[in-house]
Amino acid sequence: MWPALGAGCAAGVVFAVLQIFLTTPLILHAERYEASLSGSHYAQVVPSVLKSGTADGAQLWQVHGDAHTEQAWEPEDGLERMAYTALTAVLTGVGYGLLLVSAMALKGGAISPRSGLAWGVAGFIAFAMAPAMGLPPELPGSAAADLMSRQIWWAGTVIATVIGIAGLVFARNPVWSAASVVLIAIPHIVGAPEAGGYVSDAPAELAAEFVSVSLGASLVFWAVLGSVAALLWTRGEPGRSPVGA
């Protein structure tokens, strides 16, 4: 528990700082675009769109989202938002830390900060990079498919990627290696759920920057998580040096 809790808190704090200074400003920027396009603009455009009978899924999603914008709660900008961001990041870090340390324990063998970094990179690939190939991080005001469909695809992609990486790293049979590659590719061949159109209140350049910054912050998060978990693991073992081979 100690390596998971310690590494989760450390990675969560680092991730929270990255979010506050890198991703949150982009989110706030996108929210300003979303707010500027809501209200009177949609009050004039939406009725004509619906009467025409040509609204696609993305348009209807946008209409539905704008209709509920005022009812949705969100933390106030400033200290309150930073506090919720930090709390969420730490809780997320502890949760992923428990998963990562459990996987290390099940695998067995020597653990070092270097191998912990490798575990962290594998976690980044499975939980962030692979799902982002179909469902990239989204700014407020972006069109999105049905939530349940996205959750199912995300979970399936993570499971397939985890099993595939394990097969590639630990299997010594070429057949298993080939099967692992196919397993990793299956969710992307099937394809992630689509919203029915590409609609976003924010500019494409802002959305692209948000995706790259989010994935970069996630990579740092997982690298810190794996390295610190392994470091605490080795320090907690009697007779073990904190730096292994």
NUGU-366697 format. One line per 3 residues: their letters; for each residue z, x, y of N, C-alpha, C. Coordinates in pm, whole numbers, always signed. Layout:
N
a) Z,X,Y,Z,X,Y,Z,X,Y ~ ... .
This chain:
245
mwp) +0,+82,-122,+0,+0,+0,+0,+86,+127 ~ +77,+198,+124,+87,+279,+246,-47,+335,+291 ~ -129,+395,+202,-260,+442,+250,-346,+329,+306 .
alg) -341,+211,+243,-423,+99,+290,-376,+50,+426 ~ -244,+34,+443,-191,-15,+570,-211,+88,+681 ~ -180,+215,+651,-195,+318,+753,-338,+337,+797 .
agc) -429,+346,+698,-570,+364,+730,-627,+241,+798 ~ -585,+122,+755,-634,-1,+816,-594,-11,+962 ~ -468,+25,+993,-423,+21,+1132,-497,+125,+1217 .
aag) -513,+246,+1161,-582,+352,+1236,-726,+314,+1263 ~ -797,+271,+1159,-937,+232,+1177,-949,+110,+1267 ~ -854,+17,+1256,-858,-102,+1340,-841,-70,+1487 .
vvf) -749,+22,+1518,-728,+62,+1658,-853,+129,+1714 ~ -911,+221,+1634,-1034,+288,+1678,-1146,+186,+1700 ~ -1159,+94,+1606,-1263,-8,+1616,-1241,-98,+1736 .
avl) -1114,-132,+1763,-1083,-216,+1879,-1123,-147,+2009 ~ -1095,-17,+2019,-1133,+58,+2140,-1285,+58,+2157 ~ -1356,+81,+2047,-1502,+80,+2053,-1555,-57,+2094 .
qif) -1494,-162,+2040,-1537,-297,+2077,-1512,-325,+2225 ~ -1393,-289,+2273,-1357,-319,+2412,-1451,-250,+2510 ~ -1488,-126,+2479,-1567,-48,+2575,-1718,-54,+2548 .
ltt) -1760,-94,+2426,-1902,-91,+2393,-1961,-229,+2368 ~ -1902,-305,+2276,-1963,-433,+2239,-1919,-549,+2328 ~ -1792,-550,+2370,-1745,-662,+2452,-1822,-675,+2583 .
pli) -1853,-566,+2655,-1934,-583,+2777,-2070,-647,+2749 ~ -2130,-615,+2635,-2259,-677,+2601,-2241,-826,+2572 ~ -2131,-861,+2506,-2103,-1002,+2477,-2082,-1079,+2607 .
lha) -2004,-1022,+2698,-1981,-1088,+2826,-2110,-1104,+2905 ~ -2196,-1002,+2897,-2326,-1009,+2964,-2409,-1124,+2906 ~ -2410,-1135,+2773,-2485,-1243,+2708,-2426,-1379,+2742 .
ery) -2294,-1387,+2753,-2231,-1514,+2788,-2271,-1560,+2928 ~ -2293,-1465,+3017,-2339,-1503,+3152,-2479,-1562,+3146 ~ -2565,-1504,+3062,-2697,-1563,+3044,-2686,-1703,+2984 .
eas) -2598,-1717,+2885,-2581,-1847,+2819,-2531,-1951,+2918 ~ -2435,-1913,+3002,-2380,-2007,+3099,-2483,-2045,+3206 ~ -2565,-1947,+3246,-2663,-1975,+3350,-2774,-2067,+3303 .
lsg) -2800,-2068,+3171,-2906,-2152,+3118,-2856,-2287,+3068 ~ -2724,-2307,+3065,-2669,-2434,+3019,-2655,-2529,+3137 ~ -2599,-2645,+3112,-2573,-2741,+3220,-2696,-2814,+3265 .
shy) -2730,-2799,+3392,-2837,-2879,+3452,-2972,-2849,+3388 ~ -2995,-2724,+3345,-3124,-2690,+3288,-3148,-2771,+3161 ~ -3049,-2770,+3069,-3067,-2843,+2944,-3060,-2993,+2965 .
aqv) -2985,-3034,+3069,-2980,-3177,+3098,-3118,-3230,+3135 ~ -3204,-3143,+3189,-3339,-3185,+3225,-3437,-3161,+3110 ~ -3418,-3051,+3035,-3518,-3014,+2934,-3497,-3083,+2802 .
vps) -3371,-3095,+2756,-3344,-3145,+2621,-3397,-3287,+2598 ~ -3374,-3382,+2690,-3426,-3517,+2663,-3576,-3519,+2639 ~ -3652,-3443,+2716,-3797,-3443,+2697,-3835,-3377,+2565 .
vlk) -3759,-3273,+2525,-3786,-3206,+2397,-3763,-3302,+2282 ~ -3652,-3375,+2287,-3620,-3466,+2177,-3716,-3584,+2172 ~ -3757,-3634,+2289,-3849,-3747,+2290,-3986,-3708,+2237 .
sgt) -4023,-3581,+2256,-4155,-3538,+2212,-4166,-3532,+2061 ~ -4052,-3523,+1992,-4053,-3516,+1847,-4102,-3384,+1792 ~ -4107,-3279,+1874,-4160,-3150,+1829,-4052,-3042,+1824 .
adg) -3926,-3080,+1841,-3819,-2980,+1842,-3802,-2921,+1702 ~ -3801,-2788,+1694,-3778,-2725,+1564,-3629,-2701,+1546 ~ -3593,-2638,+1433,-3452,-2618,+1400,-3380,-2534,+1503 .
aql) -3447,-2431,+1555,-3382,-2344,+1653,-3352,-2420,+1782 ~ -3447,-2504,+1826,-3426,-2580,+1948,-3310,-2678,+1931 ~ -3306,-2746,+1816,-3199,-2841,+1792,-3065,-2770,+1784 .
wqv) -3064,-2650,+1720,-2940,-2573,+1714,-2892,-2538,+1853 ~ -2985,-2502,+1940,-2948,-2462,+2076,-2894,-2582,+2153 ~ -2956,-2698,+2136,-2908,-2819,+2201,-2766,-2850,+2154 .
hgd) -2745,-2841,+2021,-2614,-2872,+1965,-2509,-2773,+2016 ~ -2545,-2645,+2020,-2451,-2544,+2066,-2412,-2563,+2210 ~ -2508,-2595,+2296,-2479,-2614,+2437,-2395,-2739,+2460 .
aht) -2413,-2839,+2375,-2338,-2963,+2391,-2189,-2942,+2365 ~ -2154,-2837,+2287,-2015,-2815,+2252,-1957,-2691,+2318 ~ -2030,-2630,+2411,-1982,-2506,+2471,-1851,-2527,+2545 .
eqa) -1839,-2637,+2621,-1721,-2658,+2702,-1598,-2688,+2617 ~ -1615,-2739,+2494,-1503,-2776,+2410,-1450,-2657,+2330 ~ -1524,-2552,+2318,-1482,-2439,+2236,-1381,-2353,+2311 .
wep) -1272,-2316,+2240,-1171,-2230,+2301,-1213,-2085,+2288 ~ -1180,-2008,+2388,-1201,-1864,+2381,-1097,-1797,+2469 ~ -1055,-1674,+2433,-952,-1606,+2513,-1003,-1574,+2652 .
edg) -909,-1567,+2744,-943,-1531,+2881,-986,-1385,+2888 ~ -1078,-1356,+2978,-1122,-1218,+2997,-1005,-1133,+3044 ~ -1009,-1007,+3007,-904,-917,+3049,-807,-886,+2936 .
ler) -679,-885,+2968,-576,-843,+2872,-571,-933,+2750 ~ -582,-1065,+2770,-575,-1157,+2656,-689,-1132,+2558 ~ -808,-1114,+2609,-921,-1089,+2521,-908,-954,+2450 .
may) -859,-854,+2520,-838,-723,+2460,-733,-730,+2350 ~ -627,-809,+2372,-521,-822,+2272,-573,-889,+2145 ~ -649,-996,+2161,-704,-1064,+2043,-806,-976,+1971 .
tal) -883,-901,+2047,-979,-808,+1986,-907,-703,+1903 ~ -800,-646,+1959,-725,-544,+1887,-658,-601,+1763 ~ -597,-719,+1775,-530,-781,+1660,-628,-810,+1548 .
tav) -743,-866,+1584,-845,-896,+1483,-896,-769,+1416 ~ -917,-664,+1494,-967,-539,+1439,-867,-476,+1342 ~ -738,-479,+1377,-635,-420,+1290,-623,-501,+1161 .
ltg) -620,-634,+1171,-612,-717,+1050,-733,-695,+960 ~ -851,-685,+1022,-972,-656,+945,-962,-520,+878 ~ -911,-421,+951,-896,-288,+894,-802,-286,+776 .
vgy) -690,-357,+785,-595,-361,+674,-658,-429,+553 ~ -731,-538,+576,-796,-607,+465,-896,-519,+393 ~ -984,-455,+469,-1082,-365,+408,-1013,-242,+349 .
gll) -903,-198,+411,-829,-85,+356,-774,-115,+218 ~ -723,-235,+199,-673,-275,+67,-785,-274,-36 ~ -902,-324,+2,-1016,-322,-90,-1058,-180,-123 .
lvs) -1065,-95,-23,-1112,+42,-43,-1015,+122,-129 ~ -887,+114,-98,-788,+188,-176,-780,+135,-318 ~ -795,+5,-336,-797,-51,-472,-914,+4,-552 .
ama) -1030,+16,-487,-1147,+72,-555,-1124,+219,-591 ~ -1062,+294,-500,-1030,+434,-530,-936,+444,-650 ~ -835,+357,-654,-738,+360,-763,-803,+325,-896 .
lkg) -892,+225,-895,-961,+186,-1017,-1053,+297,-1067 ~ -1118,+366,-974,-1206,+475,-1012,-1126,+592,-1070 ~ -1010,+622,-1010,-930,+735,-1056,-991,+868,-1015 .
gai) -932,+975,-1063,-981,+1107,-1030,-923,+1159,-900 ~ -965,+1278,-862,-912,+1343,-742,-963,+1273,-616 ~ -874,+1264,-518,-908,+1203,-390,-883,+1306,-280 .
spr) -978,+1323,-192,-966,+1413,-79,-1024,+1344,+45 ~ -992,+1396,+164,-1054,+1337,+284,-1206,+1336,+278 ~ -1266,+1437,+215,-1412,+1439,+204,-1462,+1327,+114 .
sgl) -1398,+1310,-1,-1440,+1200,-89,-1406,+1065,-26 ~ -1294,+1061,+51,-1261,+937,+120,-1367,+900,+223 ~ -1424,+1002,+290,-1533,+976,+384,-1653,+918,+311 .
awg) -1682,+970,+190,-1793,+916,+111,-1767,+771,+73 ~ -1642,+740,+35,-1607,+601,+6,-1627,+514,+130 ~ -1588,+566,+245,-1605,+489,+368,-1751,+463,+402 .
vag) -1836,+563,+384,-1979,+545,+411,-2038,+442,+314 ~ -1993,+446,+189,-2039,+345,+93,-1996,+206,+135 ~ -1872,+195,+187,-1826,+65,+238,-1909,+18,+355 .
fia) -1946,+109,+444,-2031,+73,+558,-2166,+20,+510 ~ -2225,+88,+412,-2355,+45,+362,-2345,-94,+300 ~ -2239,-118,+222,-2226,-244,+149,-2187,-360,+240 .
fam) -2092,-337,+331,-2037,-447,+409,-2100,-464,+547 ~ -2174,-366,+594,-2230,-375,+729,-2381,-356,+731 ~ -2429,-242,+684,-2571,-211,+699,-2660,-302,+615 .
apa) -2627,-319,+487,-2711,-403,+401,-2716,-548,+449 ~ -2602,-613,+479,-2611,-750,+532,-2684,-758,+666 ~ -2670,-653,+750,-2735,-656,+881,-2887,-650,+871 .
mgl) -2941,-607,+757,-3086,-605,+741,-3143,-746,+736 ~ -3061,-844,+699,-3106,-983,+699,-3038,-1067,+805 ~ -2911,-1038,+830,-2832,-1111,+930,-2771,-1010,+1026 .
ppe) -2847,-962,+1123,-2793,-864,+1217,-2687,-926,+1306 ~ -2599,-843,+1364,-2499,-896,+1458,-2567,-974,+1570 ~ -2508,-1088,+1607,-2570,-1180,+1702,-2488,-1192,+1829 .
lpg) -2556,-1200,+1940,-2494,-1227,+2068,-2476,-1377,+2087 ~ -2385,-1420,+2174,-2375,-1563,+2206,-2508,-1616,+2257 ~ -2542,-1738,+2215,-2666,-1798,+2257,-2783,-1772,+2165 .
saa) -2760,-1700,+2053,-2867,-1671,+1959,-2878,-1784,+1857 ~ -2999,-1812,+1814,-3020,-1913,+1711,-2967,-1862,+1579 ~ -2916,-1952,+1496,-2860,-1913,+1367,-2883,-2023,+1266 .
adl) -2897,-1985,+1141,-2914,-2081,+1032,-2780,-2145,+998 ~ -2779,-2233,+899,-2657,-2300,+855,-2551,-2197,+817 ~ -2427,-2221,+861,-2319,-2124,+841,-2292,-2100,+693 .
msr) -2285,-2205,+613,-2256,-2188,+471,-2364,-2106,+402 ~ -2490,-2131,+437,-2600,-2054,+377,-2589,-1907,+412 ~ -2554,-1878,+537,-2539,-1739,+578,-2423,-1672,+507 .
qiw) -2311,-1744,+491,-2196,-1687,+423,-2228,-1656,+277 ~ -2298,-1746,+212,-2335,-1724,+71,-2427,-1604,+59 ~ -2526,-1593,+147,-2617,-1479,+140,-2544,-1350,+170 .
wag) -2455,-1352,+268,-2380,-1231,+303,-2295,-1185,+186 ~ -2222,-1279,+125,-2136,-1243,+12,-2218,-1191,-105 ~ -2329,-1257,-134,-2415,-1211,-243,-2472,-1072,-218 .
tvi) -2509,-1046,-93,-2563,-914,-57,-2457,-806,-72 ~ -2335,-834,-28,-2227,-737,-40,-2198,-707,-186 ~ -2186,-810,-268,-2156,-790,-410,-2267,-711,-478 .
atv) -2391,-750,-453,-2503,-680,-514,-2508,-534,-470 ~ -2481,-508,-343,-2486,-371,-291,-2372,-287,-347 ~ -2253,-344,-357,-2139,-271,-414,-2167,-232,-559 .
igi) -2214,-327,-636,-2244,-298,-777,-2358,-197,-786 ~ -2458,-213,-701,-2572,-121,-703,-2534,+21,-667 ~ -2450,+37,-564,-2405,+171,-526,-2323,+233,-637 .
agl) -2235,+153,-698,-2154,+205,-809,-2243,+251,-924 ~ -2348,+174,-953,-2440,+213,-1060,-2515,+341,-1027 ~ -2557,+356,-901,-2630,+477,-862,-2541,+601,-863 .
vfa) -2415,+586,-824,-2326,+701,-811,-2263,+740,-944 ~ -2220,+641,-1020,-2139,+671,-1139,-2216,+663,-1270 ~ -2326,+589,-1272,-2401,+577,-1397,-2483,+703,-1421 .
rnp) -2492,+742,-1544,-2569,+861,-1581,-2696,+825,-1656 ~ -2722,+697,-1667,-2839,+649,-1741,-2948,+610,-1641 ~ -3070,+664,-1655,-3178,+629,-1562,-3208,+480,-1559 .
vws) -3189,+413,-1671,-3214,+269,-1675,-3116,+196,-1584 ~ -2988,+236,-1591,-2888,+175,-1505,-2915,+206,-1358 ~ -2962,+326,-1331,-2995,+362,-1193,-3109,+276,-1139 .
aas) -3212,+257,-1220,-3323,+172,-1178,-3278,+28,-1160 ~ -3193,-20,-1251,-3143,-157,-1239,-3058,-172,-1113 ~ -2986,-66,-1076,-2903,-71,-955,-2990,-84,-830 .
vvl) -3100,-11,-826,-3191,-20,-712,-3248,-161,-701 ~ -3287,-218,-814,-3342,-355,-814,-3236,-454,-766 ~ -3111,-435,-813,-3003,-526,-774,-2979,-521,-623 .
iai) -2981,-402,-566,-2962,-388,-421,-3074,-457,-344 ~ -3196,-453,-399,-3312,-508,-329,-3324,-660,-341 ~ -3264,-719,-444,-3284,-863,-471,-3247,-951,-352 .
phi) -3130,-936,-289,-3099,-1025,-175,-3201,-1018,-62 ~ -3259,-900,-40,-3356,-884,+67,-3493,-937,+27 ~ -3522,-934,-103,-3646,-995,-151,-3637,-1147,-138 .
vga) -3520,-1202,-173,-3499,-1346,-157,-3503,-1384,-9 ~ -3443,-1301,+73,-3444,-1325,+217,-3321,-1399,+266 ~ -3277,-1363,+384,-3162,-1430,+445,-3204,-1565,+502 .
pea) -3109,-1658,+513,-3141,-1789,+573,-3192,-1772,+716 ~ -3292,-1849,+752,-3351,-1840,+885,-3316,-1962,+967 ~ -3316,-1946,+1098,-3278,-2054,+1188,-3393,-2149,+1216 .
ggy) -3513,-2115,+1176,-3629,-2200,+1204,-3703,-2159,+1329 ~ -3662,-2052,+1391,-3727,-2003,+1511,-3646,-1893,+1574 ~ -3707,-1819,+1665,-3639,-1709,+1734,-3608,-1755,+1876 .
vsd) -3483,-1795,+1896,-3440,-1846,+2025,-3314,-1773,+2066 ~ -3310,-1721,+2187,-3191,-1653,+2237,-3187,-1665,+2387 ~ -3066,-1689,+2440,-3050,-1695,+2585,-3055,-1555,+2646 .
apa) -3012,-1454,+2571,-3006,-1317,+2622,-3140,-1246,+2600 ~ -3172,-1148,+2682,-3297,-1072,+2663,-3297,-998,+2531 ~ -3418,-974,+2480,-3431,-904,+2351,-3373,-763,+2358 .
ela) -3387,-697,+2474,-3334,-561,+2487,-3182,-560,+2473 ~ -3116,-662,+2527,-2970,-670,+2516,-2929,-696,+2372 ~ -3003,-783,+2303,-2972,-810,+2163,-2991,-687,+2076 .
aef) -3099,-611,+2102,-3123,-489,+2024,-3013,-386,+2047 ~ -2970,-372,+2171,-2861,-278,+2201,-2733,-321,+2132 ~ -2708,-451,+2128,-2587,-501,+2063,-2586,-470,+1914 .
vsv) -2700,-486,+1849,-2710,-456,+1705,-2681,-310,+1680 ~ -2745,-221,+1756,-2727,-77,+1733,-2584,-33,+1763 ~ -2526,-84,+1871,-2389,-46,+1906,-2291,-101,+1804 .
slg) -2312,-223,+1758,-2223,-283,+1659,-2225,-205,+1528 ~ -2344,-168,+1483,-2353,-91,+1359,-2294,+48,+1376 ~ -2313,+110,+1491,-2253,+240,+1515,-2101,+233,+1514 .
asl) -2044,+131,+1579,-1899,+114,+1577,-1848,+87,+1437 ~ -1924,+10,+1360,-1885,-18,+1222,-1886,+108,+1137 ~ -1984,+195,+1159,-1988,+322,+1084,-1865,+407,+1115 .
vfw) -1828,+416,+1242,-1708,+491,+1279,-1585,+429,+1215 ~ -1577,+297,+1217,-1464,+226,+1156,-1449,+262,+1008 ~ -1557,+256,+933,-1551,+284,+790,-1525,+431,+762 .
avl) -1579,+519,+845,-1554,+661,+826,-1406,+693,+847 ~ -1346,+637,+952,-1203,+658,+976,-1121,+595,+864 ~ -1159,+476,+821,-1086,+405,+716,-1081,+487,+587 .
gsv) -1196,+536,+542,-1201,+612,+418,-1129,+746,+429 ~ -1150,+816,+537,-1090,+949,+554,-939,+942,+564 ~ -887,+851,+648,-743,+839,+666,-677,+787,+539 .
aal) -740,+693,+470,-683,+643,+345,-669,+755,+243 ~ -772,+839,+231,-765,+950,+137,-661,+1053,+181 ~ -651,+1078,+310,-552,+1173,+360,-410,+1126,+330 .
lwt) -383,+999,+356,-250,+945,+327,-224,+941,+177 ~ -328,+918,+100,-315,+916,-46,-270,+1053,-96 ~ -338,+1157,-52,-304,+1292,-99,-166,+1336,-52 .
rge) -127,+1298,+68,+5,+1335,+118,+115,+1260,+45 ~ +83,+1145,-11,+183,+1067,-81,+204,+1109,-225 ~ +121,+1201,-276,+134,+1246,-413,+215,+1375,-418 .
pgr) +320,+1382,-499,+401,+1504,-507,+316,+1622,-554 ~ +336,+1737,-487,+268,+1859,-529,+122,+1866,-491 ~ +72,+1768,-413,-68,+1768,-374,-82,+1814,-231 .
spv) -183,+1895,-204,-213,+1937,-67,-286,+1825,+5 ~ -263,+1807,+135,-332,+1702,+208,-481,+1726,+222 ~ -527,+1843,+193,-671,+1873,+200,-715,+1918,+63 .
ga) -799,+1837,-1,-845,+1870,-136,-986,+1921,-133 ~ -1037,+1948,-254,-1174,+2000,-265,-1271,+1887,-249 .
